Amino acid sequence: MKDYWEFGEAAAAVIRGGHALYPTATATTVRVAGGKGGDVITSDGPYAETKEALTGFYLFECADLDEAVGYAARLPAAWDGAVEVRPIIEF
């Protein structure tokens, strides 16, 4: 956690949000049968069983992908795992 706190302080200028997430076992998957207005169906657990799981997220405001990758590489999760970088869609 110390490394994450240090990262948060160092990247404070570009961090716009983020949170740690509970394990995938705590997930509830929601579907709507028949599309809009249909019956809501929930099931315990994640949408897909995978070896990898989203454990948290950061929302960065960066000038470009290169800057975002630079910050992502400084995250402790990247040191012995992987960090996915994606742009957001602004409506």
PyMOL Python script that loads the backbone (N, CA, C, O; Angstrom):
from pymol import cmd

cmd.read_pdbstr("""\
ATOM      1  N   MET A   1       0.821  -1.193   0.000  1.00  0.00           N
ATOM      2  CA  MET A   1       0.000   0.000   0.000  1.00  0.00           C
ATOM      3  C   MET A   1       0.868   1.260   0.000  1.00  0.00           C
ATOM      4  O   MET A   1       0.483   2.290  -0.554  1.00  0.00           O
ATOM      5  N   LYS A   2       2.021   1.166   0.617  1.00  0.00           N
ATOM      6  CA  LYS A   2       2.916   2.330   0.651  1.00  0.00           C
ATOM      7  C   LYS A   2       3.251   2.787  -0.764  1.00  0.00           C
ATOM      8  O   LYS A   2       3.254   3.985  -1.048  1.00  0.00           O
ATOM      9  N   ASP A   3       3.535   1.827  -1.658  1.00  0.00           N
ATOM     10  CA  ASP A   3       3.862   2.179  -3.046  1.00  0.00           C
ATOM     11  C   ASP A   3       2.684   2.868  -3.737  1.00  0.00           C
ATOM     12  O   ASP A   3       2.879   3.801  -4.516  1.00  0.00           O
ATOM     13  N   TYR A   4       1.468   2.412  -3.453  1.00  0.00           N
ATOM     14  CA  TYR A   4       0.292   3.045  -4.062  1.00  0.00           C
ATOM     15  C   TYR A   4       0.071   4.458  -3.528  1.00  0.00           C
ATOM     16  O   TYR A   4      -0.300   5.355  -4.285  1.00  0.00           O
ATOM     17  N   TRP A   5       0.298   4.661  -2.228  1.00  0.00           N
ATOM     18  CA  TRP A   5       0.179   6.007  -1.672  1.00  0.00           C
ATOM     19  C   TRP A   5       1.215   6.935  -2.298  1.00  0.00           C
ATOM     20  O   TRP A   5       0.915   8.083  -2.628  1.00  0.00           O
ATOM     21  N   GLU A   6       2.438   6.428  -2.458  1.00  0.00           N
ATOM     22  CA  GLU A   6       3.487   7.239  -3.085  1.00  0.00           C
ATOM     23  C   GLU A   6       3.125   7.557  -4.534  1.00  0.00           C
ATOM     24  O   GLU A   6       3.329   8.680  -4.995  1.00  0.00           O
ATOM     25  N   PHE A   7       2.581   6.554  -5.262  1.00  0.00           N
ATOM     26  CA  PHE A   7       2.150   6.808  -6.631  1.00  0.00           C
ATOM     27  C   PHE A   7       1.059   7.878  -6.652  1.00  0.00           C
ATOM     28  O   PHE A   7       1.116   8.800  -7.467  1.00  0.00           O
ATOM     29  N   GLY A   8       0.082   7.768  -5.777  1.00  0.00           N
ATOM     30  CA  GLY A   8      -1.014   8.735  -5.729  1.00  0.00           C
ATOM     31  C   GLY A   8      -0.526  10.156  -5.502  1.00  0.00           C
ATOM     32  O   GLY A   8      -1.038  11.100  -6.104  1.00  0.00           O
ATOM     33  N   GLU A   9       0.452  10.301  -4.645  1.00  0.00           N
ATOM     34  CA  GLU A   9       1.022  11.637  -4.402  1.00  0.00           C
ATOM     35  C   GLU A   9       1.779  12.134  -5.627  1.00  0.00           C
ATOM     36  O   GLU A   9       1.656  13.302  -5.997  1.00  0.00           O
ATOM     37  N   ALA A  10       2.562  11.257  -6.263  1.00  0.00           N
ATOM     38  CA  ALA A  10       3.375  11.661  -7.417  1.00  0.00           C
ATOM     39  C   ALA A  10       2.519  11.965  -8.647  1.00  0.00           C
ATOM     40  O   ALA A  10       2.891  12.807  -9.464  1.00  0.00           O
ATOM     41  N   ALA A  11       1.374  11.285  -8.786  1.00  0.00           N
ATOM     42  CA  ALA A  11       0.528  11.449  -9.974  1.00  0.00           C
ATOM     43  C   ALA A  11      -0.705  12.307  -9.697  1.00  0.00           C
ATOM     44  O   ALA A  11      -1.619  12.348 -10.520  1.00  0.00           O
ATOM     45  N   ALA A  12      -0.745  12.981  -8.573  1.00  0.00           N
ATOM     46  CA  ALA A  12      -1.932  13.742  -8.171  1.00  0.00           C
ATOM     47  C   ALA A  12      -2.388  14.747  -9.232  1.00  0.00           C
ATOM     48  O   ALA A  12      -3.582  15.024  -9.346  1.00  0.00           O
ATOM     49  N   ALA A  13      -1.460  15.285  -9.999  1.00  0.00           N
ATOM     50  CA  ALA A  13      -1.813  16.295 -11.001  1.00  0.00           C
ATOM     51  C   ALA A  13      -2.681  15.744 -12.130  1.00  0.00           C
ATOM     52  O   ALA A  13      -3.404  16.503 -12.776  1.00  0.00           O
ATOM     53  N   VAL A  14      -2.618  14.425 -12.378  1.00  0.00           N
ATOM     54  CA  VAL A  14      -3.401  13.854 -13.486  1.00  0.00           C
ATOM     55  C   VAL A  14      -4.516  12.915 -13.023  1.00  0.00           C
ATOM     56  O   VAL A  14      -5.366  12.535 -13.828  1.00  0.00           O
ATOM     57  N   ILE A  15      -4.530  12.540 -11.758  1.00  0.00           N
ATOM     58  CA  ILE A  15      -5.573  11.629 -11.262  1.00  0.00           C
ATOM     59  C   ILE A  15      -6.875  12.396 -11.095  1.00  0.00           C
ATOM     60  O   ILE A  15      -6.928  13.417 -10.411  1.00  0.00           O
ATOM     61  N   ARG A  16      -7.926  11.888 -11.733  1.00  0.00           N
ATOM     62  CA  ARG A  16      -9.253  12.501 -11.644  1.00  0.00           C
ATOM     63  C   ARG A  16     -10.241  11.629 -10.883  1.00  0.00           C
ATOM     64  O   ARG A  16     -11.367  12.051 -10.624  1.00  0.00           O
ATOM     65  N   GLY A  17      -9.833  10.424 -10.523  1.00  0.00           N
ATOM     66  CA  GLY A  17     -10.702   9.530  -9.771  1.00  0.00           C
ATOM     67  C   GLY A  17     -10.102   8.153  -9.729  1.00  0.00           C
ATOM     68  O   GLY A  17      -9.050   7.901 -10.316  1.00  0.00           O
ATOM     69  N   GLY A  18     -10.779   7.254  -9.029  1.00  0.00           N
ATOM     70  CA  GLY A  18     -10.346   5.875  -8.952  1.00  0.00           C
ATOM     71  C   GLY A  18     -10.688   5.269  -7.610  1.00  0.00           C
ATOM     72  O   GLY A  18     -10.911   5.979  -6.630  1.00  0.00           O
ATOM     73  N   HIS A  19     -10.727   3.958  -7.577  1.00  0.00           N
ATOM     74  CA  HIS A  19     -11.028   3.234  -6.349  1.00  0.00           C
ATOM     75  C   HIS A  19     -10.510   1.815  -6.454  1.00  0.00           C
ATOM     76  O   HIS A  19     -10.343   1.283  -7.551  1.00  0.00           O
ATOM     77  N   ALA A  20     -10.260   1.211  -5.316  1.00  0.00           N
ATOM     78  CA  ALA A  20     -10.006  -0.226  -5.262  1.00  0.00           C
ATOM     79  C   ALA A  20     -11.363  -0.916  -5.305  1.00  0.00           C
ATOM     80  O   ALA A  20     -12.368  -0.355  -4.867  1.00  0.00           O
ATOM     81  N   LEU A  21     -11.387  -2.129  -5.831  1.00  0.00           N
ATOM     82  CA  LEU A  21     -12.628  -2.883  -5.935  1.00  0.00           C
ATOM     83  C   LEU A  21     -12.552  -4.147  -5.101  1.00  0.00           C
ATOM     84  O   LEU A  21     -11.475  -4.718  -4.928  1.00  0.00           O
ATOM     85  N   TYR A  22     -13.684  -4.587  -4.586  1.00  0.00           N
ATOM     86  CA  TYR A  22     -13.744  -5.865  -3.882  1.00  0.00           C
ATOM     87  C   TYR A  22     -13.487  -6.992  -4.871  1.00  0.00           C
ATOM     88  O   TYR A  22     -13.615  -6.781  -6.077  1.00  0.00           O
ATOM     89  N   PRO A  23     -13.130  -8.182  -4.400  1.00  0.00           N
ATOM     90  CA  PRO A  23     -12.860  -9.313  -5.300  1.00  0.00           C
ATOM     91  C   PRO A  23     -14.059  -9.662  -6.187  1.00  0.00           C
ATOM     92  O   PRO A  23     -15.198  -9.317  -5.872  1.00  0.00           O
ATOM     93  N   THR A  24     -13.786 -10.349  -7.296  1.00  0.00           N
ATOM     94  CA  THR A  24     -14.842 -10.688  -8.249  1.00  0.00           C
ATOM     95  C   THR A  24     -15.936 -11.549  -7.628  1.00  0.00           C
ATOM     96  O   THR A  24     -17.063 -11.552  -8.122  1.00  0.00           O
ATOM     97  N   ALA A  25     -15.635 -12.272  -6.568  1.00  0.00           N
ATOM     98  CA  ALA A  25     -16.653 -13.103  -5.906  1.00  0.00           C
ATOM     99  C   ALA A  25     -17.792 -12.255  -5.341  1.00  0.00           C
ATOM    100  O   ALA A  25     -18.877 -12.776  -5.085  1.00  0.00           O
ATOM    101  N   THR A  26     -17.561 -10.964  -5.145  1.00  0.00           N
ATOM    102  CA  THR A  26     -18.597 -10.083  -4.605  1.00  0.00           C
ATOM    103  C   THR A  26     -19.457  -9.456  -5.704  1.00  0.00           C
ATOM    104  O   THR A  26     -20.399  -8.721  -5.407  1.00  0.00           O
ATOM    105  N   ALA A  27     -19.142  -9.736  -6.950  1.00  0.00           N
ATOM    106  CA  ALA A  27     -19.850  -9.121  -8.076  1.00  0.00           C
ATOM    107  C   ALA A  27     -21.266  -9.662  -8.224  1.00  0.00           C
ATOM    108  O   ALA A  27     -21.561 -10.795  -7.845  1.00  0.00           O
ATOM    109  N   THR A  28     -22.119  -8.836  -8.776  1.00  0.00           N
ATOM    110  CA  THR A  28     -23.454  -9.242  -9.213  1.00  0.00           C
ATOM    111  C   THR A  28     -23.552  -8.872 -10.680  1.00  0.00           C
ATOM    112  O   THR A  28     -23.336  -7.718 -11.048  1.00  0.00           O
ATOM    113  N   THR A  29     -23.876  -9.842 -11.518  1.00  0.00           N
ATOM    114  CA  THR A  29     -24.018  -9.596 -12.949  1.00  0.00           C
ATOM    115  C   THR A  29     -25.493  -9.333 -13.249  1.00  0.00           C
ATOM    116  O   THR A  29     -26.369 -10.061 -12.781  1.00  0.00           O
ATOM    117  N   VAL A  30     -25.756  -8.293 -14.029  1.00  0.00           N
ATOM    118  CA  VAL A  30     -27.123  -7.880 -14.351  1.00  0.00           C
ATOM    119  C   VAL A  30     -27.354  -8.015 -15.845  1.00  0.00           C
ATOM    120  O   VAL A  30     -26.546  -7.567 -16.658  1.00  0.00           O
ATOM    121  N   ARG A  31     -28.469  -8.639 -16.193  1.00  0.00           N
ATOM    122  CA  ARG A  31     -28.894  -8.756 -17.588  1.00  0.00           C
ATOM    123  C   ARG A  31     -30.364  -8.362 -17.662  1.00  0.00           C
ATOM    124  O   ARG A  31     -31.092  -8.469 -16.675  1.00  0.00           O
ATOM    125  N   VAL A  32     -30.791  -7.910 -18.826  1.00  0.00           N
ATOM    126  CA  VAL A  32     -32.200  -7.620 -19.060  1.00  0.00           C
ATOM    127  C   VAL A  32     -32.670  -8.543 -20.168  1.00  0.00           C
ATOM    128  O   VAL A  32     -32.245  -8.415 -21.317  1.00  0.00           O
ATOM    129  N   ALA A  33     -33.549  -9.473 -19.820  1.00  0.00           N
ATOM    130  CA  ALA A  33     -34.065 -10.442 -20.789  1.00  0.00           C
ATOM    131  C   ALA A  33     -34.951  -9.738 -21.803  1.00  0.00           C
ATOM    132  O   ALA A  33     -35.868  -9.003 -21.435  1.00  0.00           O
ATOM    133  N   GLY A  34     -34.676  -9.964 -23.066  1.00  0.00           N
ATOM    134  CA  GLY A  34     -35.504  -9.373 -24.108  1.00  0.00           C
ATOM    135  C   GLY A  34     -35.207  -7.915 -24.398  1.00  0.00           C
ATOM    136  O   GLY A  34     -35.949  -7.278 -25.146  1.00  0.00           O
ATOM    137  N   GLY A  35     -34.146  -7.369 -23.831  1.00  0.00           N
ATOM    138  CA  GLY A  35     -33.785  -5.992 -24.125  1.00  0.00           C
ATOM    139  C   GLY A  35     -34.502  -4.985 -23.243  1.00  0.00           C
ATOM    140  O   GLY A  35     -35.079  -5.347 -22.218  1.00  0.00           O
ATOM    141  N   LYS A  36     -34.465  -3.737 -23.638  1.00  0.00           N
ATOM    142  CA  LYS A  36     -35.016  -2.618 -22.866  1.00  0.00           C
ATOM    143  C   LYS A  36     -36.431  -2.935 -22.387  1.00  0.00           C
ATOM    144  O   LYS A  36     -37.295  -3.348 -23.161  1.00  0.00           O
ATOM    145  N   GLY A  37     -36.640  -2.727 -21.076  1.00  0.00           N
ATOM    146  CA  GLY A  37     -37.952  -2.947 -20.497  1.00  0.00           C
ATOM    147  C   GLY A  37     -38.241  -4.389 -20.116  1.00  0.00           C
ATOM    148  O   GLY A  37     -39.296  -4.679 -19.551  1.00  0.00           O
ATOM    149  N   GLY A  38     -37.317  -5.302 -20.416  1.00  0.00           N
ATOM    150  CA  GLY A  38     -37.523  -6.718 -20.100  1.00  0.00           C
ATOM    151  C   GLY A  38     -37.275  -7.019 -18.638  1.00  0.00           C
ATOM    152  O   GLY A  38     -36.996  -6.130 -17.834  1.00  0.00           O
ATOM    153  N   ASP A  39     -37.384  -8.294 -18.319  1.00  0.00           N
ATOM    154  CA  ASP A  39     -37.150  -8.739 -16.952  1.00  0.00           C
ATOM    155  C   ASP A  39     -35.683  -8.596 -16.592  1.00  0.00           C
ATOM    156  O   ASP A  39     -34.800  -8.932 -17.381  1.00  0.00           O
ATOM    157  N   VAL A  40     -35.434  -8.091 -15.383  1.00  0.00           N
ATOM    158  CA  VAL A  40     -34.075  -7.946 -14.884  1.00  0.00           C
ATOM    159  C   VAL A  40     -33.665  -9.264 -14.241  1.00  0.00           C
ATOM    160  O   VAL A  40     -34.358  -9.788 -13.370  1.00  0.00           O
ATOM    161  N   ILE A  41     -32.528  -9.789 -14.686  1.00  0.00           N
ATOM    162  CA  ILE A  41     -32.009 -11.055 -14.169  1.00  0.00           C
ATOM    163  C   ILE A  41     -30.644 -10.776 -13.545  1.00  0.00           C
ATOM    164  O   ILE A  41     -29.767 -10.196 -14.185  1.00  0.00           O
ATOM    165  N   THR A  42     -30.472 -11.193 -12.292  1.00  0.00           N
ATOM    166  CA  THR A  42     -29.173 -11.025 -11.634  1.00  0.00           C
ATOM    167  C   THR A  42     -28.607 -12.392 -11.300  1.00  0.00           C
ATOM    168  O   THR A  42     -29.344 -13.345 -11.048  1.00  0.00           O
ATOM    169  N   SER A  43     -27.293 -12.469 -11.302  1.00  0.00           N
ATOM    170  CA  SER A  43     -26.618 -13.689 -10.879  1.00  0.00           C
ATOM    171  C   SER A  43     -25.402 -13.306 -10.055  1.00  0.00           C
ATOM    172  O   SER A  43     -24.760 -12.285 -10.301  1.00  0.00           O
ATOM    173  N   ASP A  44     -25.097 -14.143  -9.071  1.00  0.00           N
ATOM    174  CA  ASP A  44     -23.935 -13.896  -8.226  1.00  0.00           C
ATOM    175  C   ASP A  44     -22.669 -14.174  -9.008  1.00  0.00           C
ATOM    176  O   ASP A  44     -22.597 -15.139  -9.770  1.00  0.00           O
ATOM    177  N   GLY A  45     -21.677 -13.333  -8.818  1.00  0.00           N
ATOM    178  CA  GLY A  45     -20.383 -13.554  -9.441  1.00  0.00           C
ATOM    179  C   GLY A  45     -20.151 -12.662 -10.641  1.00  0.00           C
ATOM    180  O   GLY A  45     -21.036 -11.923 -11.073  1.00  0.00           O
ATOM    181  N   PRO A  46     -18.940 -12.747 -11.171  1.00  0.00           N
ATOM    182  CA  PRO A  46     -18.547 -11.874 -12.286  1.00  0.00           C
ATOM    183  C   PRO A  46     -19.204 -12.287 -13.591  1.00  0.00           C
ATOM    184  O   PRO A  46     -19.728 -13.393 -13.715  1.00  0.00           O
ATOM    185  N   TYR A  47     -19.169 -11.395 -14.553  1.00  0.00           N
ATOM    186  CA  TYR A  47     -19.717 -11.650 -15.886  1.00  0.00           C
ATOM    187  C   TYR A  47     -19.004 -12.814 -16.559  1.00  0.00           C
ATOM    188  O   TYR A  47     -19.642 -13.652 -17.197  1.00  0.00           O
ATOM    189  N   ALA A  48     -17.683 -12.870 -16.419  1.00  0.00           N
ATOM    190  CA  ALA A  48     -16.894 -13.940 -17.049  1.00  0.00           C
ATOM    191  C   ALA A  48     -15.867 -14.463 -16.065  1.00  0.00           C
ATOM    192  O   ALA A  48     -15.281 -13.695 -15.303  1.00  0.00           O
ATOM    193  N   GLU A  49     -15.651 -15.752 -16.080  1.00  0.00           N
ATOM    194  CA  GLU A  49     -14.604 -16.356 -15.247  1.00  0.00           C
ATOM    195  C   GLU A  49     -13.283 -16.245 -16.000  1.00  0.00           C
ATOM    196  O   GLU A  49     -13.133 -16.827 -17.074  1.00  0.00           O
ATOM    197  N   THR A  50     -12.338 -15.514 -15.454  1.00  0.00           N
ATOM    198  CA  THR A  50     -11.037 -15.347 -16.080  1.00  0.00           C
ATOM    199  C   THR A  50      -9.948 -15.472 -15.021  1.00  0.00           C
ATOM    200  O   THR A  50     -10.223 -15.411 -13.823  1.00  0.00           O
ATOM    201  N   LYS A  51      -8.731 -15.645 -15.469  1.00  0.00           N
ATOM    202  CA  LYS A  51      -7.597 -15.695 -14.551  1.00  0.00           C
ATOM    203  C   LYS A  51      -7.238 -14.305 -14.059  1.00  0.00           C
ATOM    204  O   LYS A  51      -6.663 -14.153 -12.982  1.00  0.00           O
ATOM    205  N   GLU A  52      -7.573 -13.299 -14.838  1.00  0.00           N
ATOM    206  CA  GLU A  52      -7.251 -11.929 -14.481  1.00  0.00           C
ATOM    207  C   GLU A  52      -8.522 -11.206 -14.074  1.00  0.00           C
ATOM    208  O   GLU A  52      -9.606 -11.523 -14.562  1.00  0.00           O
ATOM    209  N   ALA A  53      -8.391 -10.250 -13.195  1.00  0.00           N
ATOM    210  CA  ALA A  53      -9.557  -9.525 -12.714  1.00  0.00           C
ATOM    211  C   ALA A  53      -9.202  -8.061 -12.492  1.00  0.00           C
ATOM    212  O   ALA A  53      -8.069  -7.727 -12.146  1.00  0.00           O
ATOM    213  N   LEU A  54     -10.175  -7.208 -12.695  1.00  0.00           N
ATOM    214  CA  LEU A  54     -10.030  -5.793 -12.419  1.00  0.00           C
ATOM    215  C   LEU A  54     -10.085  -5.615 -10.909  1.00  0.00           C
ATOM    216  O   LEU A  54     -11.099  -5.925 -10.284  1.00  0.00           O
ATOM    217  N   THR A  55      -9.008  -5.120 -10.320  1.00  0.00           N
ATOM    218  CA  THR A  55      -8.960  -4.956  -8.868  1.00  0.00           C
ATOM    219  C   THR A  55      -9.112  -3.504  -8.440  1.00  0.00           C
ATOM    220  O   THR A  55      -9.251  -3.209  -7.253  1.00  0.00           O
ATOM    221  N   GLY A  56      -9.087  -2.619  -9.394  1.00  0.00           N
ATOM    222  CA  GLY A  56      -9.246  -1.207  -9.103  1.00  0.00           C
ATOM    223  C   GLY A  56      -9.027  -0.418 -10.379  1.00  0.00           C
ATOM    224  O   GLY A  56      -8.693  -0.984 -11.420  1.00  0.00           O
ATOM    225  N   PHE A  57      -9.215   0.874 -10.295  1.00  0.00           N
ATOM    226  CA  PHE A  57      -8.997   1.704 -11.471  1.00  0.00           C
ATOM    227  C   PHE A  57      -8.559   3.108 -11.058  1.00  0.00           C
ATOM    228  O   PHE A  57      -8.851   3.581  -9.959  1.00  0.00           O
ATOM    229  N   TYR A  58      -7.863   3.739 -11.961  1.00  0.00           N
ATOM    230  CA  TYR A  58      -7.521   5.151 -11.858  1.00  0.00           C
ATOM    231  C   TYR A  58      -8.063   5.828 -13.107  1.00  0.00           C
ATOM    232  O   TYR A  58      -8.043   5.244 -14.190  1.00  0.00           O
ATOM    233  N   LEU A  59      -8.538   7.031 -12.965  1.00  0.00           N
ATOM    234  CA  LEU A  59      -8.930   7.850 -14.093  1.00  0.00           C
ATOM    235  C   LEU A  59      -7.910   8.978 -14.187  1.00  0.00           C
ATOM    236  O   LEU A  59      -7.838   9.843 -13.315  1.00  0.00           O
ATOM    237  N   PHE A  60      -7.124   8.953 -15.264  1.00  0.00           N
ATOM    238  CA  PHE A  60      -6.100   9.978 -15.488  1.00  0.00           C
ATOM    239  C   PHE A  60      -6.581  10.960 -16.547  1.00  0.00           C
ATOM    240  O   PHE A  60      -7.328  10.590 -17.453  1.00  0.00           O
ATOM    241  N   GLU A  61      -6.156  12.193 -16.432  1.00  0.00           N
ATOM    242  CA  GLU A  61      -6.334  13.166 -17.506  1.00  0.00           C
ATOM    243  C   GLU A  61      -4.941  13.480 -18.041  1.00  0.00           C
ATOM    244  O   GLU A  61      -4.181  14.232 -17.431  1.00  0.00           O
ATOM    245  N   CYS A  62      -4.620  12.889 -19.195  1.00  0.00           N
ATOM    246  CA  CYS A  62      -3.292  13.023 -19.783  1.00  0.00           C
ATOM    247  C   CYS A  62      -3.400  13.653 -21.166  1.00  0.00           C
ATOM    248  O   CYS A  62      -4.456  13.621 -21.798  1.00  0.00           O
ATOM    249  N   ALA A  63      -2.300  14.219 -21.619  1.00  0.00           N
ATOM    250  CA  ALA A  63      -2.273  14.868 -22.937  1.00  0.00           C
ATOM    251  C   ALA A  63      -2.396  13.855 -24.063  1.00  0.00           C
ATOM    252  O   ALA A  63      -2.977  14.154 -25.106  1.00  0.00           O
ATOM    253  N   ASP A  64      -1.850  12.651 -23.860  1.00  0.00           N
ATOM    254  CA  ASP A  64      -1.867  11.647 -24.925  1.00  0.00           C
ATOM    255  C   ASP A  64      -1.597  10.267 -24.331  1.00  0.00           C
ATOM    256  O   ASP A  64      -1.368  10.123 -23.130  1.00  0.00           O
ATOM    257  N   LEU A  65      -1.630   9.255 -25.200  1.00  0.00           N
ATOM    258  CA  LEU A  65      -1.420   7.880 -24.757  1.00  0.00           C
ATOM    259  C   LEU A  65      -0.038   7.694 -24.144  1.00  0.00           C
ATOM    260  O   LEU A  65       0.103   6.980 -23.152  1.00  0.00           O
ATOM    261  N   ASP A  66       0.965   8.313 -24.709  1.00  0.00           N
ATOM    262  CA  ASP A  66       2.320   8.152 -24.168  1.00  0.00           C
ATOM    263  C   ASP A  66       2.402   8.610 -22.714  1.00  0.00           C
ATOM    264  O   ASP A  66       3.043   7.955 -21.892  1.00  0.00           O
ATOM    265  N   GLU A  67       1.763   9.719 -22.396  1.00  0.00           N
ATOM    266  CA  GLU A  67       1.779  10.198 -21.015  1.00  0.00           C
ATOM    267  C   GLU A  67       1.031   9.223 -20.108  1.00  0.00           C
ATOM    268  O   GLU A  67       1.489   8.932 -19.003  1.00  0.00           O
ATOM    269  N   ALA A  68      -0.116   8.715 -20.564  1.00  0.00           N
ATOM    270  CA  ALA A  68      -0.890   7.755 -19.772  1.00  0.00           C
ATOM    271  C   ALA A  68      -0.094   6.477 -19.528  1.00  0.00           C
ATOM    272  O   ALA A  68      -0.114   5.941 -18.420  1.00  0.00           O
ATOM    273  N   VAL A  69       0.605   5.984 -20.548  1.00  0.00           N
ATOM    274  CA  VAL A  69       1.435   4.788 -20.401  1.00  0.00           C
ATOM    275  C   VAL A  69       2.548   5.046 -19.391  1.00  0.00           C
ATOM    276  O   VAL A  69       2.877   4.167 -18.594  1.00  0.00           O
ATOM    277  N   GLY A  70       3.124   6.231 -19.419  1.00  0.00           N
ATOM    278  CA  GLY A  70       4.172   6.573 -18.458  1.00  0.00           C
ATOM    279  C   GLY A  70       3.677   6.491 -17.020  1.00  0.00           C
ATOM    280  O   GLY A  70       4.374   5.971 -16.149  1.00  0.00           O
ATOM    281  N   TYR A  71       2.476   7.002 -16.770  1.00  0.00           N
ATOM    282  CA  TYR A  71       1.906   6.904 -15.420  1.00  0.00           C
ATOM    283  C   TYR A  71       1.550   5.462 -15.089  1.00  0.00           C
ATOM    284  O   TYR A  71       1.809   5.010 -13.974  1.00  0.00           O
ATOM    285  N   ALA A  72       0.963   4.730 -16.032  1.00  0.00           N
ATOM    286  CA  ALA A  72       0.581   3.336 -15.799  1.00  0.00           C
ATOM    287  C   ALA A  72       1.794   2.486 -15.426  1.00  0.00           C
ATOM    288  O   ALA A  72       1.693   1.592 -14.587  1.00  0.00           O
ATOM    289  N   ALA A  73       2.925   2.761 -16.042  1.00  0.00           N
ATOM    290  CA  ALA A  73       4.141   1.998 -15.763  1.00  0.00           C
ATOM    291  C   ALA A  73       4.663   2.250 -14.350  1.00  0.00           C
ATOM    292  O   ALA A  73       5.460   1.467 -13.833  1.00  0.00           O
ATOM    293  N   ARG A  74       4.222   3.325 -13.734  1.00  0.00           N
ATOM    294  CA  ARG A  74       4.651   3.638 -12.368  1.00  0.00           C
ATOM    295  C   ARG A  74       3.750   3.006 -11.311  1.00  0.00           C
ATOM    296  O   ARG A  74       4.044   3.079 -10.118  1.00  0.00           O
ATOM    297  N   LEU A  75       2.651   2.384 -11.747  1.00  0.00           N
ATOM    298  CA  LEU A  75       1.752   1.718 -10.810  1.00  0.00           C
ATOM    299  C   LEU A  75       2.359   0.401 -10.326  1.00  0.00           C
ATOM    300  O   LEU A  75       2.871  -0.368 -11.139  1.00  0.00           O
ATOM    301  N   PRO A  76       2.312   0.128  -9.030  1.00  0.00           N
ATOM    302  CA  PRO A  76       2.854  -1.134  -8.529  1.00  0.00           C
ATOM    303  C   PRO A  76       2.268  -2.368  -9.221  1.00  0.00           C
ATOM    304  O   PRO A  76       2.966  -3.372  -9.363  1.00  0.00           O
ATOM    305  N   ALA A  77       1.019  -2.320  -9.648  1.00  0.00           N
ATOM    306  CA  ALA A  77       0.405  -3.472 -10.323  1.00  0.00           C
ATOM    307  C   ALA A  77       1.122  -3.825 -11.620  1.00  0.00           C
ATOM    308  O   ALA A  77       1.089  -4.981 -12.042  1.00  0.00           O
ATOM    309  N   ALA A  78       1.761  -2.870 -12.251  1.00  0.00           N
ATOM    310  CA  ALA A  78       2.463  -3.121 -13.516  1.00  0.00           C
ATOM    311  C   ALA A  78       3.800  -3.827 -13.278  1.00  0.00           C
ATOM    312  O   ALA A  78       4.357  -4.419 -14.203  1.00  0.00           O
ATOM    313  N   TRP A  79       4.307  -3.770 -12.075  1.00  0.00           N
ATOM    314  CA  TRP A  79       5.631  -4.320 -11.789  1.00  0.00           C
ATOM    315  C   TRP A  79       5.648  -5.841 -11.776  1.00  0.00           C
ATOM    316  O   TRP A  79       6.671  -6.452 -12.084  1.00  0.00           O
ATOM    317  N   ASP A  80       4.530  -6.455 -11.425  1.00  0.00           N
ATOM    318  CA  ASP A  80       4.488  -7.922 -11.414  1.00  0.00           C
ATOM    319  C   ASP A  80       3.178  -8.454 -11.985  1.00  0.00           C
ATOM    320  O   ASP A  80       2.802  -9.600 -11.738  1.00  0.00           O
ATOM    321  N   GLY A  81       2.500  -7.627 -12.737  1.00  0.00           N
ATOM    322  CA  GLY A  81       1.231  -8.001 -13.350  1.00  0.00           C
ATOM    323  C   GLY A  81       1.040  -7.204 -14.622  1.00  0.00           C
ATOM    324  O   GLY A  81       1.944  -7.123 -15.453  1.00  0.00           O
ATOM    325  N   ALA A  82      -0.124  -6.621 -14.773  1.00  0.00           N
ATOM    326  CA  ALA A  82      -0.419  -5.833 -15.970  1.00  0.00           C
ATOM    327  C   ALA A  82      -1.379  -4.708 -15.618  1.00  0.00           C
ATOM    328  O   ALA A  82      -2.184  -4.819 -14.694  1.00  0.00           O
ATOM    329  N   VAL A  83      -1.278  -3.644 -16.363  1.00  0.00           N
ATOM    330  CA  VAL A  83      -2.191  -2.514 -16.247  1.00  0.00           C
ATOM    331  C   VAL A  83      -2.735  -2.228 -17.640  1.00  0.00           C
ATOM    332  O   VAL A  83      -1.973  -2.098 -18.597  1.00  0.00           O
ATOM    333  N   GLU A  84      -4.051  -2.131 -17.747  1.00  0.00           N
ATOM    334  CA  GLU A  84      -4.687  -1.825 -19.025  1.00  0.00           C
ATOM    335  C   GLU A  84      -4.966  -0.336 -19.099  1.00  0.00           C
ATOM    336  O   GLU A  84      -5.474   0.247 -18.141  1.00  0.00           O
ATOM    337  N   VAL A  85      -4.640   0.285 -20.222  1.00  0.00           N
ATOM    338  CA  VAL A  85      -4.884   1.705 -20.441  1.00  0.00           C
ATOM    339  C   VAL A  85      -5.910   1.834 -21.560  1.00  0.00           C
ATOM    340  O   VAL A  85      -5.736   1.262 -22.637  1.00  0.00           O
ATOM    341  N   ARG A  86      -6.980   2.587 -21.305  1.00  0.00           N
ATOM    342  CA  ARG A  86      -8.014   2.816 -22.310  1.00  0.00           C
ATOM    343  C   ARG A  86      -8.461   4.257 -22.273  1.00  0.00           C
ATOM    344  O   ARG A  86      -8.509   4.864 -21.204  1.00  0.00           O
ATOM    345  N   PRO A  87      -8.790   4.815 -23.427  1.00  0.00           N
ATOM    346  CA  PRO A  87      -9.363   6.154 -23.433  1.00  0.00           C
ATOM    347  C   PRO A  87     -10.827   6.101 -23.006  1.00  0.00           C
ATOM    348  O   PRO A  87     -11.474   5.061 -23.127  1.00  0.00           O
ATOM    349  N   ILE A  88     -11.343   7.208 -22.511  1.00  0.00           N
ATOM    350  CA  ILE A  88     -12.766   7.273 -22.212  1.00  0.00           C
ATOM    351  C   ILE A  88     -13.477   7.907 -23.407  1.00  0.00           C
ATOM    352  O   ILE A  88     -12.863   8.594 -24.222  1.00  0.00           O
ATOM    353  N   ILE A  89     -14.764   7.662 -23.489  1.00  0.00           N
ATOM    354  CA  ILE A  89     -15.587   8.293 -24.518  1.00  0.00           C
ATOM    355  C   ILE A  89     -16.303   9.455 -23.847  1.00  0.00           C
ATOM    356  O   ILE A  89     -17.042   9.266 -22.881  1.00  0.00           O
ATOM    357  N   GLU A  90     -16.084  10.633 -24.355  1.00  0.00           N
ATOM    358  CA  GLU A  90     -16.757  11.806 -23.798  1.00  0.00           C
ATOM    359  C   GLU A  90     -17.986  12.113 -24.640  1.00  0.00           C
ATOM    360  O   GLU A  90     -17.889  12.307 -25.852  1.00  0.00           O
ATOM    361  N   PHE A  91     -19.153  12.156 -23.982  1.00  0.00           N
ATOM    362  CA  PHE A  91     -20.396  12.452 -24.683  1.00  0.00           C
ATOM    363  C   PHE A  91     -20.757  13.909 -24.510  1.00  0.00           C
ATOM    364  O   PHE A  91     -21.779  14.358 -25.029  1.00  0.00           O
TER     365      PHE A  91
END
""", "prot")
cmd.dss("prot")
cmd.show_as("cartoon", "prot")
cmd.util.cbc("prot")
cmd.orient("prot")
